[in-house]
């Protein structure tokens, strides 16, 4: 039941509209419909607690936000029902009368009233930069706060200084919590905040006699519990790698993500995108085409430049990420991979040598009149001598050795701790390399559980326990970008019988030539990372893998561009450069102190747009520096690399091991093959002699 119907009827509002407002306030706080009735009862109670509103260094925007609503009668009702006893902007009186009213309210409602402060408080030079009634405003605030039952800082200025504290902060402006330290200050930041967040907080106080649940910055969780980025209507474009790059460009007109225009939504908590403003759908900055300014966040709004890129946060992993354990095949040791590669290479080598021999058009050989090869004594002696020479050499070969990296070879550094799993890299990769399979209209790429012929790079997630702590082993999760590692000494190149896979002598990129590929798929068996994928639906058959967007027909690097994934990564989780400089950068990050701030470069080490965040805890080494002879795509992580599905490889490359096995097997087969050839020759000669002797006998008999 509503407590005092006269309060409602005096504003010309019926019971239904009043209950709608109370239900909306309950919904804003995430409470049930039952709570709406309690709120209605409390705010219509004649004994409701009064509110004393103090304005400091303010622009009155927070007050205007309350008044300028599409439902002014409801908002005025709330201002009355919360018993607004003192508010300088709304007061009809002035001078001594206003001050006397404030003192009377303090004495009458001592220990019962709610103090609301709007605007920052200057402390420099004894607070002389904001004076009221001949005294610094900080003295008025301390006087009223002493007997307040609850204290609320409304707006960014009152919460942590706001615009007055920007730059050099000439007045020494601070937030209310820097002045009132013996009581909990409820912060409701925003410039201005949504009036429903303030009204819902006051309604909660007077209904339940306690503040709502607060976050670490004393903000109501119902309003500031989630990143704006997580429930922004433009989030699908972020995930799909579709960004507006300039105001008025095609992406901006199409409603694409505003991240590259400086949107701070990825690092700002609030319900702006869901509650919006003025009780009109689609009215909030991002919806009308302007990036979020970050006014809800301390040290973001009024501190970061408007168009400076945000430091992207993602407090919980998205449930649609494929588990890193969803990978094909089982665990194969590096020794087994090398042995498999060696055997495969041996078979492939014998096959390709046979093909090459048969394909030679101008070779010297002895043939008979019918074009058949004649095995004569000279040929046999040549074979025997060669076999004896090889067989007589030392049977022990020098041990396998890694090939050194190509100087200034190109690669990427993937820092898993910076990855937010947005999939922009996945989409851009497919857009560049497989445009014929691009989604249509508003559709976005679905992330596969594993690499496919048409998905050359994916983002997978590892998690343990509750999976809420990023880059931590206990109850944590971490992302991994899976793609070709471009090994320094790649096993796939070693086993390819027709050289369809080659390592570029300048860049070190492992390229694939489909025109000579026989579809043997030896590379799929030999790769320790399980990367190459075979397109079975291709009528000619083909292998697909990442080539750093520099394959024939694309050549982004040759044209001065960057790999697509690097170009669109919003956080700098993946950057491009030479292997030497990226390895040096990775090792440098391992020396940083956890918790210190560092400007992580985006795209390349030489960019001037860093992602400034706190340094996380890293695993103690760089994956890919030594593993498998080294890779040109190197990785940093906050959890063990094996958790992310990266195999534990020996320092000897699988390519070196497989070639060693091949050479050993070749050498071991020389003597048996020479003996076999000798025996074959003897059998052939004896058979031929027997035939001639038979023919001679027949001639004699005739």
C-alpha positions in Angstrom: 0.0 0.0 0.0 1.2 3.5 -0.8 1.9 5.5 2.3 0.7 9.1 1.6 -1.6 9.4 -1.4 -1.8 13.2 -1.0 1.8 13.5 -2.1 1.1 11.7 -5.3 -2.2 13.4 -6.1 -0.8 16.8 -5.4 1.4 16.4 -8.5 -1.5 15.2 -10.7 -0.1 11.7 -11.0 -2.2 8.6 -10.7 -1.3 5.5 -8.8 -0.5 3.5 -12.0 2.1 6.0 -13.2 3.6 6.2 -9.8 3.9 2.4 -9.6 5.5 2.4 -13.0 8.2 4.8 -11.8 8.8 2.7 -8.7 9.0 -0.5 -10.8 11.5 1.2 -13.1 13.6 2.2 -10.1 13.5 -1.4 -8.8 14.4 -2.7 -12.3 17.3 -0.3 -12.5 18.7 -1.8 -9.2 18.0 -5.3 -10.5 15.3 -6.0 -7.8 12.1 -7.9 -8.1 8.6 -6.5 -8.6 8.0 -7.1 -4.9 10.7 -4.5 -4.1 8.8 -1.9 -6.2 5.9 -2.0 -3.7 8.4 -1.5 -0.8 10.0 1.5 -2.7 6.5 3.0 -3.3 5.7 2.6 0.4 9.0 4.2 1.5 9.2 7.2 -0.8 5.5 8.1 -0.1 6.0 7.9 3.7 5.8 11.4 5.3 8.6 10.3 7.6 11.0 9.8 4.7 14.6 11.0 5.3 15.5 14.5 4.0 18.2 15.3 1.5 20.7 18.2 1.8 22.3 19.0 -1.5 25.6 20.9 -1.5 27.0 22.3 -4.8 30.8 22.8 -5.0 32.8 23.4 -8.2 29.9 22.4 -10.4 28.2 23.3 -13.7 24.7 22.3 -12.3 24.6 19.6 -15.0 23.7 16.9 -12.5 20.8 18.9 -11.3 19.7 19.6 -14.9 19.8 15.9 -15.6 17.3 15.4 -12.9 15.0 18.2 -14.0 15.2 17.9 -17.8 13.3 14.7 -18.2 10.5 13.7 -20.5 8.5 13.0 -17.3 9.1 16.2 -15.4 6.1 15.7 -13.0 7.5 12.3 -12.0 11.0 13.8 -11.4 9.6 16.7 -9.4 7.6 14.2 -7.4 10.8 12.4 -6.5 12.5 15.6 -5.5 9.6 16.2 -3.2 9.3 12.7 -2.0 12.9 12.5 -1.0 12.2 15.7 0.9 14.9 17.9 -0.6 15.5 20.3 2.3 18.4 22.3 0.9 19.6 22.9 -2.7 21.1 26.2 -3.6 20.3 26.0 -7.3 16.6 25.2 -6.7 16.1 27.5 -3.7 13.7 30.4 -4.0 15.4 32.2 -1.1 19.0 33.6 -1.1 21.6 34.9 1.3 21.1 34.4 5.0 17.8 32.8 4.6 19.3 29.9 2.6 22.1 29.4 5.1 19.6 29.5 8.0 17.5 26.8 6.2 20.5 24.6 5.9 21.4 24.9 9.6 17.8 24.3 10.6 17.7 21.1 8.5 20.9 19.8 10.1 19.6 20.4 13.6 16.1 19.0 12.9 17.2 15.8 11.1 20.6 15.2 12.8 21.7 11.7 12.0 18.8 11.0 9.6 19.4 13.1 6.5 21.2 12.2 3.2 24.1 14.5 2.1 24.5 14.8 -1.7 27.5 16.7 -3.0 27.7 17.9 -6.6 31.0 19.2 -8.0 34.7 18.9 -7.0 36.1 20.3 -3.9 39.2 22.7 -4.2 41.8 22.2 -1.4 44.6 24.3 -2.8 45.3 27.6 -0.9 42.9 26.6 1.9 40.0 26.1 -0.5 39.6 29.8 -1.5 38.6 28.9 -5.1 35.1 28.0 -4.1 33.6 30.2 -1.3 30.0 30.2 -0.1 28.7 32.6 2.6 32.2 33.7 3.2 33.6 30.3 3.9 35.4 27.7 1.7 33.0 25.1 0.4 35.1 22.3 2.0 34.1 23.7 5.5 30.4 23.6 4.6 30.7 20.0 3.4 32.5 18.8 6.5 29.9 20.5 8.7 27.0 18.8 7.0 28.7 15.4 6.6 29.3 15.2 10.4 25.7 14.3 11.1 24.7 12.7 7.8 23.2 9.2 7.8 24.5 8.6 4.3 26.8 10.5 1.9 26.4 10.5 -1.9 28.8 12.1 -4.5 26.9 12.7 -7.7 28.7 13.3 -10.9 32.3 12.7 -12.0 33.5 16.0 -10.4 32.3 15.0 -6.9 33.4 11.4 -7.4 37.0 12.1 -8.2 37.6 15.7 -9.3 36.2 15.6 -12.8 37.0 18.3 -15.3 38.3 20.7 -12.6 41.0 18.2 -11.7 42.2 17.7 -15.3 45.7 18.8 -16.5 47.6 20.8 -13.9 44.6 20.9 -11.6 45.1 24.6 -10.6 42.6 24.6 -7.7 43.7 21.3 -6.2 40.2 19.8 -6.9 39.5 16.4 -5.4 36.5 14.1 -5.0 34.3 13.9 -2.0 36.0 10.8 -0.7 39.2 12.8 -0.2 37.4 15.1 2.1 35.1 12.8 4.0 37.2 9.8 5.1 35.3 8.6 8.1 32.2 7.6 6.2 31.4 5.6 3.1 30.9 7.9 0.2 28.6 6.4 -2.5 30.0 7.5 -5.9 27.6 8.0 -8.8 29.9 9.3 -11.5 28.9 10.5 -15.0 28.9 13.8 -16.7 26.1 13.9 -16.0 25.0 10.6 -14.5 21.7 9.1 -15.5 19.1 10.4 -13.1 17.7 7.0 -12.6 20.9 5.8 -11.1 20.8 8.5 -8.5 17.1 8.2 -7.7 17.4 4.4 -7.5 20.3 4.7 -5.0 18.3 7.2 -2.8 15.3 4.9 -3.1 17.4 2.0 -1.9 18.7 3.9 1.1 15.3 5.0 2.3 13.7 1.7 1.6 16.3 -0.7 3.1 18.2 1.7 5.3 21.5 0.7 3.8 23.3 1.5 0.5 23.1 -0.9 -2.5 26.0 -3.3 -3.1 29.1 -1.2 -4.1 32.1 -2.0 -6.3 35.7 -1.3 -5.3 35.3 2.3 -6.2 32.1 2.7 -4.1 29.8 2.8 -7.1 26.5 1.0 -7.1 27.0 -2.4 -8.7 23.6 -2.3 -10.3 24.7 0.7 -12.4 28.5 0.2 -12.7 28.9 -3.6 -12.6 29.6 -4.2 -16.3 31.7 -2.6 -19.0 29.8 -0.5 -21.4 31.6 -2.3 -24.1 30.1 -5.6 -23.1 26.5 -4.6 -23.8 27.0 -1.9 -26.4 24.9 -2.3 -29.6 28.1 -1.9 -31.6 29.9 -4.7 -29.9 29.3 -7.2 -32.8 31.1 -4.9 -35.1 34.1 -4.9 -32.7 34.1 -8.7 -32.7 33.9 -8.7 -36.5 36.8 -6.2 -36.9 34.6 -3.5 -38.4 35.7 -0.1 -37.2 34.9 3.5 -38.2 38.3 5.1 -38.9 37.1 8.7 -39.4 34.0 10.7 -38.6 31.7 10.5 -41.7 33.4 7.6 -43.4 31.5 4.6 -44.6 32.0 2.6 -41.4 30.8 5.6 -39.3 27.6 6.0 -41.4 27.0 2.2 -41.2 27.1 2.2 -37.4 30.4 0.3 -37.0 32.4 0.2 -33.8 33.9 3.6 -32.7 36.9 2.1 -31.0 39.4 3.6 -33.4 37.8 7.0 -32.9 38.7 6.9 -29.2 35.6 5.2 -27.7 36.4 4.5 -24.0 33.6 1.9 -23.6 36.1 -1.0 -23.4 37.5 0.5 -20.1 34.5 2.2 -18.7 31.9 0.7 -16.4 28.3 1.8 -16.6 24.8 1.1 -17.8 24.7 4.0 -20.3 24.1 1.7 -23.3 21.1 -0.1 -21.6 19.5 2.7 -19.6 20.4 5.5 -22.0 19.2 9.1 -21.3 16.1 11.3 -21.4 13.8 8.2 -21.4 14.1 8.1 -25.2 15.4 5.1 -27.0 18.8 5.5 -28.8 19.9 8.6 -26.8 23.4 8.1 -25.5 26.7 9.2 -27.1 27.6 6.0 -29.0 24.2 5.6 -30.4 24.3 9.1 -32.0 27.8 8.4 -33.4 30.2 9.9 -30.8 32.7 7.7 -28.9 32.2 7.2 -25.2 34.2 9.7 -23.3 34.8 7.5 -20.2 33.4 10.0 -17.7 32.4 7.2 -15.3 36.1 6.2 -14.8 38.7 7.9 -12.7 41.8 8.8 -14.8 39.9 8.1 -18.0 37.4 10.9 -18.6 39.0 14.3 -18.5 42.4 12.7 -18.4 42.8 10.7 -21.6 42.6 12.5 -24.9 39.2 12.2 -26.6 40.6 10.2 -29.5 43.2 8.2 -27.6 42.5 4.5 -27.9 41.1 2.8 -24.8 42.9 0.1 -22.8 40.6 -2.8 -23.5 39.5 -4.8 -20.5 37.4 -8.0 -20.5 36.9 -9.2 -16.9 35.3 -12.6 -17.9 35.8 -14.8 -20.8 33.0 -15.1 -23.4 31.3 -18.5 -23.3 31.5 -18.9 -27.1 35.3 -19.2 -27.2 36.4 -22.7 -28.2 38.2 -24.6 -25.5 42.0 -24.9 -26.2 41.6 -28.7 -25.5 39.4 -29.1 -28.6 42.3 -29.9 -30.8 42.8 -32.6 -33.3 45.0 -35.7 -32.6 46.9 -36.5 -29.5 50.2 -35.5 -28.0 53.2 -36.5 -30.1 56.7 -36.0 -28.9 59.2 -33.9 -30.9 61.4 -37.1 -31.3 58.4 -38.9 -32.8 57.7 -36.0 -35.0 61.3 -36.0 -36.2 61.2 -39.7 -36.8 57.9 -39.5 -38.7 59.3 -36.6 -40.7 62.4 -38.6 -41.5 60.6 -41.7 -42.7 58.1 -39.6 -44.6 60.9 -37.7 -46.1 62.8 -40.8 -47.0 59.8 -42.2 -48.9 59.1 -38.8 -50.4 62.8 -38.5 -51.4 62.9 -41.8 -53.1 59.6 -41.0 -54.9 60.7 -37.6 -56.0 64.1 -38.8 -57.2 62.4 -41.5 -59.3 60.1 -38.8 -60.8 63.0 -36.6 -61.5 65.0 -39.3 -63.2 62.1 -40.4 -65.4 61.5 -36.7 -66.3 65.0 -36.0 -67.6 64.9 -35.6 -71.3 68.6 -35.3 -72.0 70.5 -37.7 -69.9 73.3 -40.0 -71.0 72.6 -43.7 -70.9 73.3 -46.8 -72.8 70.4 -48.2 -74.6 69.8 -51.1 -77.0 68.3 -50.8 -80.5 64.8 -50.9 -78.9 65.5 -48.1 -76.5 66.0 -50.4 -73.5 68.7 -49.7 -70.9 71.6 -52.0 -71.3 73.2 -53.2 -68.1 76.8 -53.7 -69.1 80.0 -54.3 -67.2 80.9 -50.6 -67.2 77.5 -49.5 -65.7 77.7 -52.2 -63.1 81.3 -51.3 -62.1 80.2 -47.6 -61.8 77.4 -48.6 -59.5 79.5 -51.0 -57.5 82.3 -48.4 -57.2 79.9 -45.7 -56.1 78.3 -48.1 -53.6 81.6 -49.3 -52.3 82.8 -45.7 -51.8 79.7 -44.7 -49.9 79.6 -47.9 -48.0 83.2 -47.7 -47.1 82.8 -44.2 -45.5 82.3 -43.8 -41.8 78.8 -45.0 -40.9 78.4 -42.4 -38.2 77.1 -39.0 -39.3 77.5 -35.7 -37.5 74.6 -35.1 -35.1 71.7 -33.0 -36.2 72.1 -29.3 -35.8 69.6 -26.4 -35.9 69.7 -24.0 -38.7 70.3 -20.4 -37.7 67.5 -17.9 -38.1 67.5 -15.8 -41.2 68.8 -12.3 -40.4 65.9 -9.8 -40.2 63.3 -12.5 -40.7 59.8 -11.3 -40.1 57.4 -12.5 -37.4 54.9 -11.7 -34.7 54.9 -11.4 -31.0 51.6 -12.6 -29.4 51.2 -11.5 -25.8 48.4 -13.6 -24.4 47.9 -11.3 -21.4 46.9 -8.5 -23.7 44.4 -10.6 -25.7 40.7 -10.0 -24.9 39.4 -12.7 -27.3 37.5 -10.3 -29.5 38.0 -12.3 -32.7 38.8 -9.2 -34.8 41.9 -10.9 -36.0 39.9 -14.0 -37.0 37.5 -12.0 -39.0 40.2 -9.9 -40.7 42.2 -12.9 -41.6 39.3 -14.6 -43.3 38.3 -11.3 -45.0 41.7 -11.1 -46.5 42.5 -14.7 -47.3 39.0 -16.1 -48.0 36.9 -13.2 -49.2 34.7 -15.6 -51.2 33.4 -16.9 -47.9 32.7 -13.6 -46.3 29.4 -13.3 -44.3 26.6 -11.2 -45.7 25.0 -8.1 -44.2 24.8 -8.1 -40.4 26.2 -11.6 -40.0 29.5 -12.1 -38.3 32.1 -14.8 -38.4 31.5 -17.8 -36.1 34.6 -19.0 -34.4 35.5 -22.6 -35.2 36.6 -25.0 -32.5 39.9 -25.5 -34.4 41.7 -24.5 -37.5 40.1 -25.3 -40.8 41.2 -24.9 -44.4 39.3 -21.6 -44.4 40.2 -20.4 -40.9 43.9 -19.8 -40.8 43.9 -18.3 -37.3 41.6 -18.7 -34.4 41.3 -17.6 -30.7 41.0 -20.4 -28.2 40.5 -20.1 -24.4 41.9 -22.2 -21.6 40.2 -22.1 -18.2 40.3 -23.8 -14.8 37.9 -23.9 -11.9 35.5 -21.0 -11.9 37.5 -19.4 -14.7 37.1 -15.8 -13.6 40.8 -14.7 -13.1 42.4 -13.7 -16.3 45.9 -15.1 -16.9 46.0 -17.0 -13.6 46.2 -20.7 -13.0 43.8 -21.0 -10.1 40.2 -20.4 -11.2 41.6 -18.5 -14.2 41.5 -18.4 -17.9 43.8 -17.3 -20.8 43.5 -16.9 -24.5 45.8 -18.3 -27.2 46.0 -17.3 -30.9 46.5 -20.4 -33.0 48.2 -20.0 -36.4 51.3 -21.1 -38.3 54.4 -20.5 -36.2 56.7 -20.1 -39.2 59.4 -22.2 -37.7 63.0 -21.2 -38.1 63.7 -24.7 -39.4 60.3 -26.0 -40.4 59.6 -29.7 -40.6 56.8 -29.2 -43.1 59.4 -27.9 -45.6 61.8 -30.7 -44.8 59.3 -33.5 -45.6 57.6 -31.9 -48.6 58.6 -34.1 -51.6 57.9 -31.5 -54.3 58.9 -28.3 -52.5 55.3 -27.0 -52.4 56.3 -25.6 -49.0 59.3 -23.3 -49.1 60.9 -20.9 -46.6 61.4 -17.5 -48.1 65.2 -16.8 -48.1 64.6 -13.1 -47.1 61.6 -13.0 -44.8 61.7 -16.6 -43.4 57.9 -16.9 -44.1 56.9 -20.4 -44.9 55.0 -20.1 -48.2 52.9 -22.7 -50.0 52.6 -23.3 -53.8 49.4 -25.1 -54.6 50.4 -25.5 -58.3 53.0 -28.1 -57.5 51.4 -29.7 -54.4 50.6 -33.4 -54.9 48.2 -33.6 -51.9 50.4 -36.1 -50.0 49.7 -34.3 -46.8 53.1 -35.3 -45.3 53.3 -31.7 -43.9 50.1 -32.3 -41.8 51.8 -35.3 -40.2 55.1 -33.6 -39.7 54.0 -30.3 -38.1 54.4 -30.3 -34.3 51.8 -27.6 -34.0 49.2 -29.4 -36.1 48.7 -26.3 -38.4 48.4 -27.2 -42.1 44.8 -28.1 -43.1 43.7 -29.9 -46.3 40.7 -28.7 -48.2 39.0 -31.9 -49.1 36.2 -30.0 -50.8 38.6 -28.5 -53.3 38.5 -30.4 -56.6 42.3 -30.1 -56.9 43.0 -30.4 -53.2 45.1 -27.9 -51.4 46.8 -27.1 -48.1 45.9 -23.9 -46.2 47.9 -22.1 -43.6 48.9 -18.6 -42.5 51.4 -16.9 -44.7 51.4 -13.6 -42.8 49.2 -12.1 -45.5 52.0 -12.1 -48.0 51.1 -15.0 -50.3 50.8 -14.6 -54.0 47.8 -12.4 -54.9 47.7 -10.7 -51.5 51.3 -9.4 -50.8 50.3 -7.0 -48.0 53.9 -6.9 -46.7 55.4 -6.3 -50.1 53.0 -3.4 -50.5 54.1 -1.8 -47.2 51.1 -3.1 -45.2 50.8 -5.3 -42.1 49.3 -8.7 -41.6 45.5 -8.3 -41.2 45.4 -9.6 -37.6 48.1 -7.1 -36.5 46.3 -4.2 -38.2 43.0 -4.7 -36.4 44.2 -5.9 -32.9 42.8 -3.3 -30.6 45.1 -4.0 -27.6 48.5 -4.7 -29.2 48.2 -8.4 -28.2 49.8 -9.2 -31.6 52.5 -7.0 -33.1 54.7 -7.3 -36.2 58.4 -6.9 -36.8 61.7 -8.7 -37.2 62.2 -11.7 -35.1 65.3 -10.1 -33.4 63.5 -7.0 -32.3 60.4 -8.9 -31.2 62.4 -11.3 -29.2 64.3 -8.4 -27.5 60.9 -6.8 -26.7 59.5 -10.0 -25.2 62.6 -10.5 -23.0 62.3 -6.9 -21.9 58.7 -7.4 -20.8 59.9 -10.3 -18.6 62.1 -7.9 -16.6 59.2 -5.5 -15.7 57.9 -5.3 -12.2 54.4 -6.7 -11.9 51.9 -3.8 -11.3 54.0 -1.1 -12.9 52.4 0.8 -15.9 53.8 0.2 -19.3 52.8 1.5 -22.7 52.4 -1.7 -24.8 52.9 -0.8 -28.5 50.2 -1.6 -31.0 50.9 -3.0 -34.5 54.6 -2.5 -34.4 57.3 -1.5 -31.9 57.6 1.8 -33.6 54.0 2.9 -33.3 53.1 6.0 -31.3 49.8 4.7 -29.9 50.6 2.6 -26.9 48.2 0.7 -24.8 49.0 1.9 -21.3 48.1 -0.8 -18.7 49.6 -2.5 -15.7 52.3 -5.1 -16.2 50.9 -8.7 -15.5 52.8 -11.7 -14.2 54.5 -13.6 -17.1 55.8 -17.1 -17.4 59.6 -16.9 -17.1 60.6 -17.5 -20.7 59.5 -16.7 -24.3 57.9 -19.5 -26.1 59.4 -19.9 -29.6 62.9 -18.6 -28.7 64.3 -22.1 -28.5 61.4 -24.6 -28.8 61.7 -26.8 -31.8 64.7 -24.8 -33.1 62.9 -21.5 -32.7 59.8 -19.9 -34.3 59.2 -16.6 -36.0 55.9 -16.2 -34.2 56.8 -16.0 -30.5 54.5 -16.0 -27.5 54.2 -14.6 -24.0 51.7 -15.9 -21.4 50.7 -15.5 -17.8 50.0 -19.3 -17.5 52.1 -22.3 -18.4 52.4 -22.6 -22.2 51.3 -26.2 -22.2 48.0 -25.1 -20.7 47.4 -23.1 -23.9 48.0 -26.2 -26.1 51.5 -25.3 -27.1 53.6 -28.5 -27.2 56.7 -28.9 -25.0 59.4 -29.2 -27.7 63.1 -29.9 -27.4 65.5 -27.2 -28.6 66.5 -29.3 -31.6 64.2 -28.5 -34.5 62.0 -31.3 -35.8 63.3 -30.3 -39.3 66.9 -30.9 -38.4 65.9 -34.2 -36.7 63.9 -35.4 -39.7 66.7 -34.6 -42.2 69.2 -36.4 -39.9 67.0 -39.4 -39.9 66.6 -39.2 -43.7 70.3 -39.0 -44.3 71.0 -41.8 -41.9 68.5 -44.0 -43.6 69.8 -43.2 -47.0 73.4 -44.0 -46.0 72.4 -47.2 -44.3 70.6 -48.3 -47.5 73.5 -47.7 -49.8 75.4 -51.0 -49.2 72.3 -53.2 -49.3 71.2 -51.4 -52.5 74.6 -51.8 -54.1 74.7 -55.5 -53.2 71.2 -55.9 -54.5 72.2 -54.2 -57.7 75.3 -56.6 -58.0 73.2 -59.6 -57.4 70.6 -58.4 -59.9 73.4 -57.9 -62.4 74.8 -61.4 -61.8 71.4 -62.9 -62.1 70.8 -61.0 -65.3 74.2 -61.9 -66.8 73.8 -65.6 -65.9 70.3 -65.7 -67.3 71.5 -64.0 -70.5 74.5 -66.4 -70.8 72.2 -69.4 -70.2 69.9 -68.1 -72.9 72.8 -67.6 -75.4 74.2 -71.1 -74.6 70.7 -72.6 -75.2 70.4 -70.8 -78.5 73.9 -72.0 -79.6 73.0 -75.6 -78.7 69.8 -75.4 -80.8 71.8 -74.0 -83.7 74.3 -76.9 -83.5 71.5 -79.4 -83.3 69.9 -78.1 -86.4 
